[in-house]
Amino acid sequence: MPVPFEGGCHCGAVRYKCQVKPQYTFYCHCNDCQRTTGSPFSMELMVERAATEIRGRLNQYEITGDSGKPVKRHFCPACGSG
């Protein structure tokens, strides 16, 4: 993956830019990720927070994951993109 990489929500109100390569990537097949994405899995990547810039306002909610640990989901309040 070329660095830096950037992207954002569907409407453009939230943007992100990351200055380092992901520490790792994975596919999650848990029930929550399936419901959130509407597909059999969610593709995730982990990056250093200090190397990531997020512009725009995010809303969040918290659920309990299959592991029993809290999972925080962040999304754009304008378009709902996660």
All heavy atoms as an XYZ file, in Angstrom:
633
protein
N       0.849     -1.169      0.000
C       0.000      0.000      0.000
C       0.899      1.237      0.000
O       1.760      1.366      0.875
C      -0.897     -0.049      1.235
C      -1.710      1.201      1.452
S      -2.822      1.094      2.878
C      -4.175      0.230      2.137
N       0.701      2.140     -0.951
C       1.517      3.356     -0.963
C       1.178      4.266      0.220
O       0.039      4.342      0.645
C       1.177      4.024     -2.280
C       0.010      3.315     -2.837
C      -0.198      2.043     -2.073
N       2.184      4.912      0.730
C       2.019      5.827      1.865
C       2.383      7.220      1.387
O       3.363      7.382      0.665
C       2.950      5.389      3.025
C       2.874      6.362      4.171
C       2.579      3.993      3.484
N       1.686      8.267      1.765
C       0.482      8.228      2.605
C      -0.710      7.720      1.812
O      -0.722      7.750      0.594
C       0.290      9.678      3.016
C       0.858     10.479      1.906
C       2.000      9.655      1.364
N      -1.742      7.256      2.546
C      -3.004      6.902      1.905
C      -4.104      7.694      2.590
O      -3.978      8.107      3.734
C      -3.270      5.394      1.929
C      -3.401      4.791      3.300
C      -4.630      4.654      3.899
C      -2.276      4.348      3.976
C      -4.754      4.083      5.155
C      -2.388      3.766      5.225
C      -3.626      3.640      5.820
N      -5.160      7.949      1.855
C      -6.240      8.773      2.395
C      -7.575      8.354      1.809
O      -7.632      7.629      0.822
C      -5.972     10.256      2.137
C      -5.799     10.641      0.691
C      -5.375     12.095      0.556
O      -6.186     12.976      0.875
O      -4.234     12.330      0.142
N      -8.627      8.822      2.451
C      -9.973      8.509      1.999
C     -10.980      9.240      2.850
O     -10.635     10.201      3.548
N     -12.202      8.786      2.815
C     -13.229      9.450      3.601
C     -14.585      8.820      3.414
O     -14.729      7.774      2.783
N     -15.575      9.488      3.954
C     -16.941      8.998      3.906
C     -17.553      9.250      2.524
O     -16.963      9.924      1.678
C     -17.777      9.648      5.001
S     -18.069     11.411      4.740
N     -18.750      8.764      2.331
C     -19.436      8.873      1.050
C     -19.705     10.326      0.644
O     -19.515     10.690     -0.516
C     -20.755      8.092      1.112
C     -21.510      8.069     -0.167
N     -21.077      7.365     -1.264
C     -22.660      8.667     -0.521
C     -21.925      7.548     -2.257
N     -22.897      8.311     -1.821
N     -20.097     11.171      1.593
C     -20.449     12.558      1.244
C     -19.267     13.519      1.296
O     -19.375     14.655      0.850
C     -21.577     13.064      2.137
S     -21.113     13.441      3.845
N     -18.125     13.081      1.848
C     -16.940     13.933      1.898
C     -16.814     14.791      3.142
O     -15.833     15.526      3.279
N     -17.757     14.705      4.065
C     -17.698     15.530      5.278
C     -16.590     15.074      6.228
O     -16.087     15.868      7.014
C     -19.045     15.506      6.006
N     -16.217     13.801      6.161
C     -15.145     13.257      6.992
C     -14.044     12.751      6.060
O     -14.319     12.046      5.087
C     -15.650     12.091      7.880
C     -14.502     11.482      8.665
C     -16.750     12.574      8.816
N     -12.815     13.133      6.358
C     -11.653     12.710      5.567
C     -10.581     12.184      6.522
O     -10.482     12.646      7.660
C     -11.062     13.878      4.767
C     -11.999     14.507      3.775
C     -12.322     13.641      2.591
N     -11.113     13.255      1.871
C     -11.049     12.269      0.991
N     -12.106     11.560      0.714
N      -9.923     11.974      0.387
N      -9.783     11.245      6.053
C      -8.656     10.754      6.844
C      -7.421     10.681      5.958
O      -7.513     10.564      4.738
C      -8.940      9.386      7.472
C      -9.104      8.270      6.466
C      -7.994      7.600      5.937
C     -10.364      7.892      6.039
C      -8.145      6.594      5.004
C     -10.519      6.886      5.102
C      -9.409      6.240      4.594
O      -9.559      5.240      3.669
N      -6.271     10.756      6.612
C      -4.991     10.601      5.926
C      -4.049      9.909      6.895
O      -3.958     10.298      8.058
C      -4.422     11.954      5.519
C      -3.168     11.853      4.678
C      -2.764     13.237      4.158
C      -1.609     13.137      3.198
N      -1.270     14.458      2.636
N      -3.366      8.875      6.418
C      -2.456      8.123      7.261
C      -1.062      8.157      6.657
O      -0.895      7.943      5.454
C      -2.936      6.679      7.410
S      -1.957      5.749      8.604
N      -0.058      8.413      7.483
C       1.320      8.606      7.040
C       2.182      7.342      7.104
O       3.341      7.381      6.723
C       1.986      9.703      7.884
C       1.287     11.042      7.809
C       1.395     11.683      6.431
O       2.251     11.358      5.621
N       0.484     12.617      6.159
N       1.639      6.225      7.610
C       2.419      4.989      7.739
C       1.626      3.819      7.148
O       0.406      3.883      7.024
C       2.774      4.675      9.215
C       3.653      5.762      9.802
C       1.528      4.484     10.050
N       2.338      2.747      6.825
C       1.671      1.547      6.341
C       0.894      0.901      7.479
O       1.284      1.007      8.642
C       2.700      0.551      5.799
C       3.333      0.985      4.505
C       4.242     -0.091      3.965
C       4.818      0.364      2.639
N       5.594     -0.692      1.987
N      -0.203      0.216      7.155
C      -0.952     -0.487      8.207
C      -0.068     -1.503      8.921
O       0.789     -2.132      8.305
C      -2.070     -1.200      7.430
C      -2.219     -0.438      6.176
C      -0.849      0.086      5.850
N      -0.291     -1.639     10.229
C       0.431     -2.636     11.007
C      -0.014     -4.031     10.604
O       0.779     -4.953     10.558
C       0.204     -2.398     12.498
C       0.802     -1.090     12.958
C       0.345     -0.696     14.343
O      -0.789     -0.949     14.733
N       1.228     -0.064     15.086
N      -1.306     -4.192     10.336
C      -1.829     -5.427      9.771
C      -3.239     -5.191      9.244
O      -3.883     -4.208      9.584
C      -1.786     -6.598     10.748
C      -2.548     -6.421     12.032
C      -3.847     -6.866     12.159
C      -1.942     -5.829     13.136
C      -4.540     -6.722     13.341
C      -2.622     -5.684     14.332
C      -3.921     -6.134     14.427
O      -4.609     -5.982     15.594
N      -3.682     -6.089      8.389
C      -5.038     -6.052      7.849
C      -5.679     -7.416      8.092
O      -4.992     -8.428      8.226
C      -5.045     -5.749      6.340
O      -4.314     -6.758      5.661
C      -4.436     -4.392      6.048
N      -6.997     -7.431      8.163
C      -7.697     -8.694      8.375
C      -9.148     -8.570      7.943
O      -9.655     -7.461      7.738
C      -7.615     -9.130      9.841
C      -8.266     -8.165     10.803
C      -9.563     -8.369     11.237
C      -7.566     -7.070     11.296
C     -10.160     -7.491     12.133
C      -8.147     -6.186     12.196
C      -9.453     -6.405     12.611
N      -9.782     -9.690      7.770
C     -11.215     -9.766      7.475
C     -11.912    -10.281      8.725
O     -11.493    -11.278      9.305
C     -11.495    -10.723      6.320
C     -10.907    -10.260      5.020
C      -9.691    -10.753      4.567
C     -11.566     -9.319      4.235
C      -9.145    -10.328      3.368
C     -11.024     -8.883      3.036
C      -9.816     -9.395      2.607
O      -9.281     -8.967      1.436
N     -12.967     -9.599      9.128
C     -13.735    -10.032     10.293
C     -15.081    -10.565      9.810
O     -15.760     -9.921      9.012
C     -13.936     -8.882     11.276
S     -14.795     -9.422     12.777
N     -15.452    -11.751     10.300
C     -16.698    -12.399      9.906
C     -17.696    -12.460     11.060
O     -18.653    -13.237     10.981
C     -16.406    -13.818      9.406
C     -15.536    -13.861      8.202
N     -16.045    -13.865      6.926
C     -14.194    -13.879      8.060
C     -15.061    -13.913      6.052
N     -13.916    -13.915      6.718
N     -17.492    -11.665     12.109
C     -18.411    -11.722     13.252
C     -19.797    -11.200     12.838
O     -19.954    -10.498     11.843
C     -17.859    -10.939     14.443
S     -18.049     -9.143     14.346
N     -20.796    -11.549     13.628
C     -22.170    -11.134     13.314
C     -22.319     -9.623     13.245
O     -23.040     -9.098     12.405
C     -23.147    -11.709     14.347
C     -23.297    -13.204     14.213
O     -23.183    -13.745     13.121
N     -23.553    -13.880     15.316
N     -21.646     -8.907     14.143
C     -21.758     -7.451     14.148
C     -21.196     -6.848     12.866
O     -21.808     -5.964     12.263
C     -21.057     -6.860     15.373
C     -21.238     -5.358     15.442
O     -22.400     -4.898     15.534
O     -20.227     -4.643     15.346
N     -20.021     -7.300     12.437
C     -19.443     -6.786     11.183
C     -20.325     -7.136      9.994
O     -20.479     -6.345      9.070
C     -18.024     -7.309     10.984
S     -16.814     -6.446     12.019
N     -20.934     -8.314     10.008
C     -21.842     -8.686      8.925
C     -23.054     -7.757      8.890
O     -23.465     -7.302      7.820
C     -22.290    -10.140      9.081
C     -21.184    -11.126      8.814
C     -21.592    -12.560      9.084
O     -22.702    -12.842      9.535
N     -20.681    -13.478      8.803
N     -23.616     -7.426     10.044
C     -24.763     -6.522     10.089
C     -24.356     -5.102      9.687
O     -25.105     -4.408      8.997
C     -25.378     -6.513     11.486
C     -26.214     -7.738     11.779
C     -27.013     -7.578     13.072
N     -26.160     -7.362     14.234
C     -25.648     -8.328     14.981
N     -25.886     -9.576     14.698
N     -24.907     -8.038     16.022
N     -23.177     -4.660     10.125
C     -22.724     -3.303      9.831
C     -22.470     -3.100      8.341
O     -22.799     -2.058      7.779
C     -21.443     -2.976     10.630
O     -21.738     -3.086     12.013
C     -20.940     -1.593     10.342
N     -21.868     -4.097      7.683
C     -21.510     -3.955      6.274
C     -22.563     -4.492      5.315
O     -22.544     -4.157      4.136
C     -20.191     -4.698      5.966
O     -20.368     -6.096      6.212
C     -19.049     -4.152      6.797
N     -23.461     -5.341      5.799
C     -24.426     -5.963      4.908
C     -23.782     -6.999      3.999
O     -24.283     -7.282      2.916
N     -22.654     -7.544      4.432
C     -21.932     -8.542      3.644
C     -21.413     -9.630      4.583
O     -21.550     -9.523      5.795
C     -20.774     -7.884      2.890
O     -19.723     -7.544      3.763
N     -20.764    -10.677      4.044
C     -20.272    -11.755      4.899
C     -19.085    -11.375      5.770
O     -18.717    -12.119      6.666
C     -19.856    -12.851      3.916
C     -20.445    -12.483      2.607
C     -20.663    -11.013      2.632
N     -18.459    -10.220      5.504
C     -17.276     -9.843      6.267
C     -17.051     -8.337      6.189
O     -17.655     -7.634      5.392
C     -16.026    -10.569      5.744
C     -15.703    -10.249      4.312
C     -14.934     -9.147      3.983
C     -16.193    -11.035      3.287
C     -14.651     -8.837      2.664
C     -15.917    -10.745      1.969
C     -15.150     -9.642      1.650
N     -16.136     -7.883      7.020
C     -15.662     -6.501      7.000
C     -14.146     -6.542      6.882
O     -13.494     -7.315      7.581
C     -16.068     -5.797      8.300
O     -15.502     -4.511      8.372
N     -13.576     -5.748      5.984
C     -12.123     -5.676      5.876
C     -11.637     -4.570      6.802
O     -12.144     -3.459      6.759
C     -11.695     -5.366      4.449
C     -10.222     -5.561      4.231
S      -9.631     -4.367      3.080
C      -8.003     -4.144      3.669
N     -10.702     -4.887      7.651
C     -10.200     -3.949      8.656
C      -8.706     -3.757      8.493
O      -8.010     -4.648      8.005
C     -10.470     -4.495     10.066
C     -11.891     -4.934     10.314
C     -12.847     -3.789     10.509
O     -12.394     -2.685     10.890
O     -14.048     -3.996     10.295
N      -8.213     -2.604      8.915
C      -6.768     -2.397      8.983
C      -6.452     -1.614     10.233
O      -7.250     -0.828     10.706
C      -6.215     -1.698      7.739
C      -6.767     -0.348      7.331
C      -5.989      0.786      7.975
C      -6.688     -0.234      5.828
N      -5.290     -1.894     10.791
C      -4.850     -1.230     12.014
C      -3.672     -0.334     11.680
O      -2.725     -0.771     11.024
C      -4.430     -2.257     13.060
C      -5.537     -3.203     13.419
S      -6.935     -2.354     14.107
C      -7.156     -3.220     15.596
N      -3.759      0.924     12.135
C      -2.689      1.895     11.917
C      -2.398      2.620     13.224
O      -3.222      2.635     14.135
C      -3.067      2.935     10.830
C      -3.225      2.287      9.477
C      -4.323      3.677     11.206
N      -1.232      3.225     13.297
C      -0.876      4.010     14.478
C      -1.754      5.252     14.535
O      -1.851      5.993     13.562
C       0.592      4.429     14.398
C       1.567      3.295     14.471
C       2.989      3.782     14.286
O       3.329      4.871     14.779
O       3.752      3.057     13.624
N      -2.399      5.479     15.669
C      -3.272      6.650     15.830
C      -2.495      7.944     15.625
O      -2.993      8.885     15.002
C      -3.929      6.620     17.207
C      -4.828      7.797     17.483
C      -6.041      7.746     16.562
N      -6.944      8.845     16.829
C      -7.151      9.857     15.979
N      -6.538      9.904     14.833
N      -7.989     10.811     16.292
N      -1.260      8.011     16.129
C      -0.464      9.234     16.039
C      -0.111      9.586     14.597
O       0.158     10.741     14.295
C       0.811      9.087     16.861
N      -0.153      8.610     13.691
C       0.200      8.847     12.291
C      -1.029      9.070     11.417
O      -0.928      9.160     10.201
C       1.002      7.676     11.746
N      -2.207      9.179     12.043
C      -3.457      9.310     11.304
C      -4.137     10.628     11.641
O      -4.304     10.971     12.807
C      -4.404      8.147     11.642
O      -3.713      6.917     11.415
C      -5.647      8.179     10.797
N      -4.531     11.360     10.601
C      -5.261     12.618     10.770
C      -6.693     12.402     10.306
O      -6.924     11.868      9.214
C      -4.608     13.712      9.930
C      -5.352     15.021      9.945
C      -4.797     16.014      8.937
O      -3.739     15.749      8.341
O      -5.453     17.048      8.738
N      -7.657     12.777     11.133
C      -9.070     12.688     10.775
C      -9.661     14.085     10.828
O      -9.540     14.771     11.842
C      -9.836     11.750     11.721
C      -9.246     10.342     11.654
C     -11.325     11.727     11.361
C      -9.830      9.370     12.648
N     -10.277     14.501      9.721
C     -10.924     15.813      9.645
C     -12.427     15.608      9.491
O     -12.865     14.766      8.723
C     -10.379     16.596      8.454
C      -8.911     16.965      8.595
C      -8.427     17.852      7.455
N      -8.750     17.358      6.131
C      -8.009     16.526      5.413
N      -6.877     16.068      5.903
N      -8.393     16.144      4.208
N     -13.185     16.387     10.226
C     -14.641     16.288     10.190
C     -15.161     15.694     11.482
O     -14.426     15.130     12.277
N     -16.449     15.836     11.673
C     -17.085     15.374     12.905
C     -17.569     13.946     12.739
O     -18.137     13.583     11.713
C     -18.272     16.284     13.230
C     -18.894     16.034     14.582
C     -19.924     17.086     14.910
N     -21.128     16.974     14.115
C     -22.194     16.237     14.440
N     -22.191     15.548     15.557
N     -23.246     16.209     13.664
N     -17.328     13.123     13.753
C     -17.796     11.744     13.778
C     -18.772     11.539     14.932
O     -18.623     12.152     15.989
C     -16.624     10.778     13.969
C     -15.625     10.660     12.833
C     -14.407      9.865     13.280
C     -16.269     10.009     11.633
N     -19.749     10.707     14.718
C     -20.580     10.211     15.806
C     -20.102      8.799     16.122
O     -19.401      8.183     15.311
C     -22.049     10.174     15.412
C     -22.722     11.524     15.511
O     -22.113     12.497     15.949
N     -23.957     11.599     15.064
N     -20.474      8.289     17.285
C     -20.087      6.928     17.631
C     -21.146      6.274     18.496
O     -21.970      6.940     19.116
C     -18.740      6.889     18.344
C     -18.771      7.293     19.799
C     -17.442      7.041     20.488
O     -16.402      7.023     19.876
N     -17.498      6.849     21.786
N     -21.109      4.956     18.489
C     -21.896      4.170     19.424
C     -21.041      2.995     19.851
O     -20.045      2.673     19.214
C     -23.236      3.721     18.833
C     -23.136      2.794     17.642
C     -23.182      1.414     17.796
C     -23.016      3.306     16.354
C     -23.098      0.575     16.711
C     -22.938      2.470     15.259
C     -22.990      1.108     15.436
O     -22.907      0.271     14.353
N     -21.394      2.384     20.953
C     -20.616      1.276     21.494
C     -21.529      0.083     21.696
O     -22.646      0.224     22.180
C     -19.975      1.691     22.814
C     -19.039      0.652     23.389
C     -18.328      1.159     24.637
O     -17.648      2.195     24.558
O     -18.458      0.494     25.681
N     -21.022     -1.079     21.317
C     -21.738     -2.334     21.536
C     -20.778     -3.304     22.217
O     -19.589     -3.029     22.330
C     -22.259     -2.934     20.210
C     -21.099     -3.207     19.262
C     -23.254     -2.038     19.546
C     -21.233     -4.517     18.580
N     -21.279     -4.441     22.625
C     -20.430     -5.495     23.162
C     -20.191     -6.505     22.044
O     -21.148     -7.031     21.465
C     -21.092     -6.181     24.362
O     -21.335     -5.195     25.364
C     -20.198     -7.261     24.937
N     -18.924     -6.743     21.720
C     -18.565     -7.674     20.663
C     -18.737     -9.122     21.086
O     -19.011     -9.428     22.249
N     -18.571    -10.026     20.126
C     -18.672    -11.458     20.409
C     -17.677    -11.890     21.483
O     -17.907    -12.855     22.193
C     -18.440    -12.279     19.139
C     -19.559    -12.138     18.122
O     -20.649    -11.625     18.494
O     -19.359    -12.533     16.962
N     -16.572    -11.156     21.607
C     -15.550    -11.474     22.613
C     -15.967    -11.043     24.011
O     -15.318    -11.389     24.986
C     -14.245    -10.766     22.257
O     -14.419     -9.354     22.389
N     -17.024    -10.223     24.096
C     -17.440     -9.669     25.380
C     -16.817     -8.309     25.646
O     -17.161     -7.642     26.615
N     -15.900     -7.886     24.782
C     -15.243     -6.591     24.940
C     -16.032     -5.506     24.207
O     -16.731     -5.797     23.234
C     -13.820     -6.649     24.385
C     -12.918     -7.593     25.142
C     -11.534     -7.621     24.535
C     -10.636     -8.586     25.293
N      -9.307     -8.671     24.689
N     -15.903     -4.243     24.657
C     -16.622     -3.156     23.971
C     -16.032     -2.892     22.580
O     -14.832     -2.983     22.374
C     -16.427     -1.950     24.885
C     -15.265     -2.275     25.737
C     -15.160     -3.768     25.812
N     -16.922     -2.592     21.641
C     -16.539     -2.220     20.279
C     -17.139     -0.854     20.006
O     -18.356     -0.667     20.137
C     -17.070     -3.240     19.246
C     -16.746     -2.789     17.830
C     -16.525     -4.626     19.518
N     -16.295      0.120     19.654
C     -16.778      1.460     19.323
C     -16.846      1.596     17.809
O     -15.868      1.342     17.117
C     -15.859      2.521     19.904
C     -15.878      2.572     21.402
C     -14.969      3.644     21.938
C     -14.998      3.626     23.458
N     -14.060      4.592     24.029
N     -17.995      1.981     17.307
C     -18.193      2.201     15.881
C     -18.332      3.702     15.653
O     -19.151      4.354     16.291
C     -19.451      1.494     15.402
C     -19.386     -0.003     15.577
C     -19.271     -0.652     14.247
N     -19.199     -2.097     14.387
C     -18.404     -2.842     13.653
N     -17.643     -2.291     12.738
N     -18.381     -4.133     13.810
N     -17.524      4.235     14.750
C     -17.566      5.656     14.410
C     -18.155      5.809     13.017
O     -17.900      4.966     12.147
C     -16.154      6.253     14.446
C     -15.534      6.191     15.789
N     -14.897      5.061     16.263
C     -15.473      7.095     16.789
C     -14.456      5.289     17.488
N     -14.803      6.513     17.827
N     -18.913      6.879     12.793
C     -19.548      7.068     11.491
C     -19.812      8.552     11.240
O     -19.861      9.356     12.167
C     -20.849      6.272     11.418
C     -21.878      6.678     12.439
C     -22.869      7.586     12.122
C     -21.849      6.164     13.714
C     -23.811      7.982     13.059
C     -22.789      6.537     14.668
C     -23.770      7.452     14.332
N     -19.973      8.883      9.974
C     -20.283     10.252      9.581
C     -21.740     10.529      9.915
O     -22.625      9.769      9.512
C     -20.046     10.429      8.081
S     -20.631     12.014      7.440
N     -22.035     11.609     10.658
C     -23.421     11.898     10.998
C     -24.240     12.378      9.796
O     -25.469     12.313      9.828
C     -23.305     12.997     12.053
C     -21.976     13.617     11.840
C     -21.093     12.551     11.280
N     -23.599     12.816      8.730
C     -24.333     13.309      7.563
C     -24.771     12.180      6.638
O     -25.924     12.151      6.195
C     -23.465     14.302      6.781
N     -23.880     11.220      6.341
C     -24.223     10.169      5.372
C     -24.269      8.770      5.980
O     -24.722      7.838      5.330
C     -23.263     10.197      4.189
S     -21.566      9.684      4.571
N     -23.772      8.601      7.203
C     -23.818      7.314      7.881
C     -22.666      6.377      7.557
O     -22.601      5.277      8.089
N     -21.742      6.792      6.685
C     -20.594      5.922      6.350
C     -19.743      5.652      7.578
O     -19.465      6.548      8.347
C     -19.701      6.585      5.299
O     -20.375      6.743      4.089
N     -19.324      4.398      7.697
C     -18.454      4.012      8.804
C     -17.002      4.251      8.501
O     -16.590      4.432      7.385
